[in-house]
Amino acid sequence: MKVTPEDLGLSAPRLVKIDLLTQKYLDEGKLPGTITVVARRGKIAHFECQGRMDIEADKMISEDTIFRLYSMSKPVTSVALMMLYEDGHFQLDDPVSRFVPSFENMEVYISGNRDEYKTQPADRQITIRDLLTHTAGFTYGFMRTSVVDTLYRDKGLEESNTLAEMVTKLSELPLLFSPGSRWSYSVATDVCGYLVELISGERFDQFLQEQIFEPLGMLDTGFSVPESKVHRLAANYERTADDGLQLTDSPETSRYTQEVTYFSGGGGLVSTARDYLRFAQMLLNKGELEGERILGRKTVELMTSNHLPDNGDLTSMGQPVFSETPYDGIGFGLGFSVMLDPATAQILGTPGEFAWGGAASTYFWVDPGEELIAILLTQLMPSSSYPIRREFRVLVYQSIIE
């Protein structure tokens, strides 16, 4: 029996506003193409494809188009590590040095420049929870806000050939701050992927394939695109100074079509809208999908709780300017942002919903209170180009009528 949006407590006429929003961006030449998905109570209410997956080749976007997830890889990696937590391999307050000895005596940057700088010993060791919550003291080389991220670029940290090589380089560089004292978006999730390798004894990509992707039926998710599927890989673009689009990664020459040796848990996956919906539905179902249990209910509840000190938000943790989520009224769990207070965040939402986005303007969230999942996929960098993700949120929530 066909399900209507009204059967799910949503308004079909109001959901059309999502299409009008994305079409406006397409008409203005600001986005190449989009897929928007809204599901409620385990059923799809809205699944719309608009625009092109490849402007140069004049190829229209379709339901099976493959997208670069970038940081929407992070929740997947966090789930993988927590699966090993459930097997009793570690506790969240265990020092990472238990598995990576080179992290035992980390130093914190104090002052100086890239050529000569001063450090002091960290107040305490990095814990596994610090990695999952981005409070370890790491950063990203692309941030360009500190001497530490300059050192990342100088060392070629994010161009490493393997996770082991990256972690070795990382242990030789200073931290941005002592673990637990601040929040900083970082390569910490790549370290989580390395821990999965060390603990499981399997290569990270193989673990994900066997333990998450195959059980959940995520047939098009991985770190590369096989030759047989390259025709489904979207082109990636960046915003130009005049709000146009410039091609940055063509499917024909993309690194995602090449052999991968660095399996970035923080940003390396590609996927489709249907695959990621299955992953999100598993989370909404508290760890289970169609008889396949990935995590226990209590583990998902722990992951989607706010883990910032004193139940604070990202602003209280000295959150620097960054675009993957607002700061006020938003906390952080084990791999997700967590809505604390929609009024403080100044956006429609529900306390307890969890979310994350990616560098190419992708976004998803899961709202357990409303039994709701929403996904936005496109390929435009940087993610701060336009406020489409916040606008999408408003249009999803205004469609709820019961």
Legacy VTK file of the C-alpha trace (Angstrom):
# vtk DataFile Version 3.0
C-alpha trace
ASCII
DATASET POLYDATA
POINTS 402 float
0.000 0.000 0.000
1.368 3.381 -0.996
2.129 5.663 1.927
1.374 9.380 1.646
3.193 12.080 3.621
-0.084 12.682 5.482
-0.049 9.052 6.636
3.253 9.908 8.341
2.044 13.150 9.885
3.615 15.344 7.204
2.047 17.754 4.718
2.666 17.004 1.034
2.065 20.652 -0.013
4.482 21.837 2.665
7.155 19.321 1.616
7.047 20.888 -1.850
8.707 23.947 -0.295
11.917 21.875 -0.107
11.875 21.447 -3.883
11.250 25.159 -4.369
14.268 25.982 -2.187
16.672 23.653 -3.967
15.345 24.631 -7.392
16.048 28.275 -6.589
19.686 27.421 -5.898
19.851 25.438 -9.141
18.232 28.218 -11.196
20.759 30.702 -9.814
23.636 28.397 -10.757
24.760 28.052 -7.150
24.413 24.264 -6.888
24.905 21.526 -9.503
22.155 19.214 -8.251
20.580 17.925 -5.056
18.914 14.928 -3.477
16.669 15.616 -0.496
15.177 12.855 1.636
12.675 13.007 4.476
11.601 9.810 6.244
9.321 9.405 9.230
8.188 6.380 11.221
10.356 4.146 9.063
8.785 5.249 5.760
9.982 7.637 3.049
7.778 10.717 2.708
9.975 12.710 0.336
12.785 11.627 -2.010
13.550 14.186 -4.695
16.377 14.445 -7.244
16.946 17.806 -8.936
19.594 19.193 -11.252
22.782 17.616 -12.542
25.334 15.251 -11.072
27.823 16.373 -13.743
27.297 19.732 -15.438
30.093 19.291 -17.970
28.707 15.938 -19.136
25.092 17.187 -18.849
24.150 14.177 -16.696
21.095 14.467 -14.488
21.252 13.463 -10.856
19.455 10.217 -9.992
18.539 8.153 -6.944
21.661 5.995 -7.316
24.126 8.886 -7.765
27.251 8.392 -5.652
28.419 11.329 -3.517
31.590 12.183 -1.600
30.500 12.133 2.040
33.601 13.782 3.492
32.801 14.324 7.190
29.550 12.387 7.038
32.015 9.482 7.205
32.635 10.350 10.865
29.416 8.881 12.311
30.141 5.607 10.461
33.641 5.411 11.939
32.340 6.256 15.396
29.811 3.422 15.143
32.598 1.027 14.114
34.723 1.913 17.126
31.769 1.637 19.493
31.042 -1.845 18.151
34.454 -2.824 19.531
33.611 -1.022 22.774
30.604 -3.301 23.058
32.915 -6.301 22.646
34.786 -5.233 25.790
38.054 -4.154 24.175
38.318 -0.775 25.938
36.615 1.786 28.153
35.948 5.346 27.006
38.315 6.802 29.616
41.183 4.517 28.559
44.215 6.464 27.318
44.785 6.112 23.580
48.414 5.336 24.427
47.241 1.913 25.559
47.009 1.127 21.844
49.286 3.854 20.415
52.277 4.208 22.812
53.630 7.245 20.930
50.681 9.275 22.265
51.753 8.832 25.878
53.719 12.057 26.378
52.089 14.616 24.099
53.124 18.271 24.191
50.863 21.317 23.820
51.773 24.299 21.621
52.349 27.470 23.652
53.910 30.077 21.364
56.172 30.677 18.377
56.056 30.093 14.641
56.302 27.086 12.346
60.106 27.118 12.482
60.586 27.685 16.181
57.919 27.169 18.818
57.557 26.366 22.507
55.509 23.565 24.050
54.653 22.223 27.459
53.438 18.781 28.571
49.702 18.153 28.221
47.733 18.211 31.471
46.642 14.645 30.906
46.670 11.898 28.301
44.246 11.709 25.379
41.391 9.277 26.028
39.290 7.396 23.520
36.318 9.581 24.428
38.438 12.635 23.567
38.848 11.224 20.054
35.130 10.585 19.637
34.167 14.042 20.949
36.907 16.074 19.176
38.364 17.228 22.480
41.735 15.494 22.020
43.638 18.651 21.065
44.064 17.824 17.375
43.025 20.001 14.428
42.968 19.912 10.610
45.590 21.328 8.288
42.919 23.063 6.210
41.711 25.155 9.157
44.461 27.749 8.690
43.803 29.302 12.099
46.870 28.291 14.104
50.555 27.429 13.954
49.601 23.834 14.743
47.542 23.370 11.587
50.435 24.933 9.648
52.654 22.190 11.059
50.112 19.615 9.877
50.424 20.967 6.341
54.197 21.149 6.531
54.342 17.496 7.594
51.858 16.381 4.947
49.751 14.818 7.660
46.573 14.481 5.632
48.495 13.248 2.585
49.818 10.197 4.426
49.813 6.858 2.620
48.330 4.872 5.497
46.571 5.442 8.798
49.640 4.144 10.624
51.841 6.723 8.885
49.405 9.531 9.735
49.270 8.541 13.408
53.070 8.401 13.588
53.334 11.927 12.172
50.565 13.147 14.460
52.345 11.897 17.575
55.376 14.015 16.635
53.385 17.266 16.474
52.126 19.440 19.336
48.506 19.520 20.440
46.430 22.650 20.034
45.343 22.413 23.703
45.348 19.948 26.579
42.885 17.079 26.083
39.374 17.749 27.340
39.794 21.492 27.741
38.339 22.589 24.399
36.531 21.306 21.300
38.269 21.347 17.934
37.155 19.659 14.739
40.024 17.405 13.787
41.717 14.297 12.442
40.681 12.543 15.669
38.174 10.396 13.762
40.956 9.140 11.497
42.709 8.006 14.675
39.473 6.213 15.597
39.720 4.347 12.309
43.278 3.363 13.134
42.134 2.060 16.531
39.568 -0.099 14.743
42.418 -1.628 12.742
44.600 -2.218 15.789
41.849 -3.687 17.948
40.074 -5.782 15.322
43.196 -6.942 13.486
41.459 -6.082 10.205
42.099 -3.332 7.695
39.661 -0.519 8.407
37.868 -0.687 5.058
37.379 -4.434 5.424
35.945 -4.038 8.931
33.411 -1.483 7.721
32.452 -3.641 4.771
31.952 -6.804 6.811
30.495 -5.351 10.003
28.399 -2.391 8.798
27.926 -2.067 5.041
27.057 -5.671 4.194
24.735 -6.240 7.181
22.884 -2.984 6.470
22.684 -3.528 2.707
24.763 -0.428 1.974
25.790 -1.682 -1.453
27.333 1.521 -2.813
29.306 2.770 0.205
33.085 2.558 0.471
36.369 4.392 0.102
36.489 4.140 -3.690
34.212 3.743 -6.696
34.726 0.619 -8.845
35.005 1.067 -12.593
31.530 -0.371 -13.093
30.023 2.450 -11.025
32.133 5.452 -12.086
29.304 6.622 -14.364
27.246 7.132 -11.189
29.844 9.270 -9.351
28.868 12.945 -9.147
31.302 15.686 -10.099
32.460 17.947 -7.280
32.438 21.742 -7.470
33.528 24.770 -5.517
31.950 28.178 -5.205
33.503 30.911 -7.331
33.839 34.584 -6.393
30.739 35.439 -8.460
28.645 32.644 -6.859
29.153 30.325 -9.787
30.490 26.770 -9.927
33.993 25.584 -10.741
34.739 21.905 -11.291
37.250 20.576 -8.744
36.959 16.811 -9.154
35.746 15.119 -12.322
34.454 11.538 -12.058
36.773 10.411 -14.840
39.946 11.528 -13.046
38.785 11.483 -9.416
41.034 9.989 -6.758
37.957 8.056 -5.658
38.357 5.917 -8.778
41.964 5.050 -7.871
43.369 2.482 -5.461
43.081 3.698 -1.865
45.630 2.999 0.862
44.677 5.772 3.306
41.257 4.865 4.675
40.154 8.153 6.193
37.519 7.503 8.826
37.057 11.233 9.096
36.308 11.974 5.472
37.033 9.219 2.980
33.722 7.533 2.219
31.423 7.774 -0.784
27.790 6.707 -0.640
24.281 7.132 -2.009
21.156 8.651 -0.502
19.518 5.236 -0.036
22.604 3.737 1.590
22.977 6.591 4.050
19.251 6.477 4.802
19.685 2.847 5.830
22.547 3.813 8.136
20.494 6.648 9.646
17.455 4.396 10.070
19.616 1.913 11.974
20.538 4.720 14.371
16.934 5.860 14.727
16.008 2.235 15.479
18.576 2.274 18.319
21.109 0.091 16.525
19.030 -2.318 14.431
17.708 -2.514 10.869
15.598 -5.310 9.398
16.839 -7.864 11.888
20.514 -6.858 11.694
21.734 -5.405 14.986
24.840 -3.231 14.695
24.778 -1.671 18.183
22.826 -2.104 21.386
20.138 0.390 22.350
22.045 1.748 25.326
25.170 2.297 23.227
23.275 4.438 20.711
21.738 6.387 23.591
25.208 7.025 25.020
26.603 8.067 21.638
23.803 10.553 21.056
24.003 12.145 24.504
25.890 15.388 25.038
29.410 14.644 26.321
30.665 18.220 26.700
31.543 19.290 30.280
28.636 20.489 32.454
26.247 19.715 29.589
27.670 22.758 27.798
27.356 23.657 24.131
30.087 24.126 21.527
30.255 27.840 22.287
31.140 27.058 25.899
34.039 24.926 24.624
35.684 27.765 22.730
34.373 26.546 19.403
36.202 28.421 16.605
34.490 29.572 13.427
33.418 26.445 11.602
30.471 25.580 9.399
29.420 21.969 9.954
27.035 22.956 12.737
25.858 26.035 14.654
27.527 26.557 18.025
24.974 27.991 20.440
22.617 25.419 21.913
24.432 22.525 20.203
26.383 19.914 22.147
28.462 17.004 20.951
28.212 13.259 21.514
30.353 10.346 20.380
30.500 11.193 16.690
27.519 13.532 16.276
26.407 17.023 17.148
23.492 16.930 19.597
20.681 19.471 19.837
20.396 20.812 23.377
18.048 23.778 23.016
16.422 24.895 19.718
15.643 28.330 21.187
19.313 28.950 22.000
20.331 27.502 18.621
17.722 29.781 16.990
16.526 27.034 14.668
13.630 24.582 14.486
14.488 21.245 16.036
14.051 18.881 18.945
16.256 18.376 22.011
18.109 15.100 21.536
18.288 15.099 17.750
21.747 14.311 16.391
23.411 15.304 13.154
26.488 15.998 11.083
27.508 17.311 7.670
30.288 17.132 5.121
32.631 19.543 3.342
30.700 19.305 0.058
27.549 20.764 1.697
26.004 17.388 2.549
23.981 17.049 5.757
21.842 14.647 7.737
20.065 14.500 11.044
18.069 12.009 13.054
15.288 13.175 15.370
14.190 10.350 17.689
11.461 12.479 19.261
9.773 12.994 15.904
10.848 9.585 14.486
12.366 11.630 11.667
15.366 11.396 9.324
16.403 14.092 6.848
19.255 13.962 4.327
20.605 16.575 1.924
23.183 15.531 -0.668
24.953 17.798 -3.155
28.593 18.433 -4.137
29.635 22.015 -3.445
32.657 23.138 -1.457
33.046 24.723 0.983
30.083 23.775 3.141
29.853 27.364 4.356
29.024 28.651 0.842
25.305 29.058 1.464
22.881 28.537 4.386
21.008 25.783 2.536
21.436 23.257 5.342
19.725 25.499 7.906
17.059 26.423 5.360
16.477 22.734 4.637
16.000 22.085 8.362
13.305 24.733 8.607
11.427 23.380 5.594
11.516 19.821 6.895
10.195 20.769 10.320
7.503 23.133 9.020
6.047 20.179 7.104
5.153 18.293 10.311
1.400 18.506 10.949
0.984 15.887 13.701
LINES 1 403
402 0 1 2 3 4 5 6 7 8 9 10 11 12 13 14 15 16 17 18 19 20 21 22 23 24 25 26 27 28 29 30 31 32 33 34 35 36 37 38 39 40 41 42 43 44 45 46 47 48 49 50 51 52 53 54 55 56 57 58 59 60 61 62 63 64 65 66 67 68 69 70 71 72 73 74 75 76 77 78 79 80 81 82 83 84 85 86 87 88 89 90 91 92 93 94 95 96 97 98 99 100 101 102 103 104 105 106 107 108 109 110 111 112 113 114 115 116 117 118 119 120 121 122 123 124 125 126 127 128 129 130 131 132 133 134 135 136 137 138 139 140 141 142 143 144 145 146 147 148 149 150 151 152 153 154 155 156 157 158 159 160 161 162 163 164 165 166 167 168 169 170 171 172 173 174 175 176 177 178 179 180 181 182 183 184 185 186 187 188 189 190 191 192 193 194 195 196 197 198 199 200 201 202 203 204 205 206 207 208 209 210 211 212 213 214 215 216 217 218 219 220 221 222 223 224 225 226 227 228 229 230 231 232 233 234 235 236 237 238 239 240 241 242 243 244 245 246 247 248 249 250 251 252 253 254 255 256 257 258 259 260 261 262 263 264 265 266 267 268 269 270 271 272 273 274 275 276 277 278 279 280 281 282 283 284 285 286 287 288 289 290 291 292 293 294 295 296 297 298 299 300 301 302 303 304 305 306 307 308 309 310 311 312 313 314 315 316 317 318 319 320 321 322 323 324 325 326 327 328 329 330 331 332 333 334 335 336 337 338 339 340 341 342 343 344 345 346 347 348 349 350 351 352 353 354 355 356 357 358 359 360 361 362 363 364 365 366 367 368 369 370 371 372 373 374 375 376 377 378 379 380 381 382 383 384 385 386 387 388 389 390 391 392 393 394 395 396 397 398 399 400 401
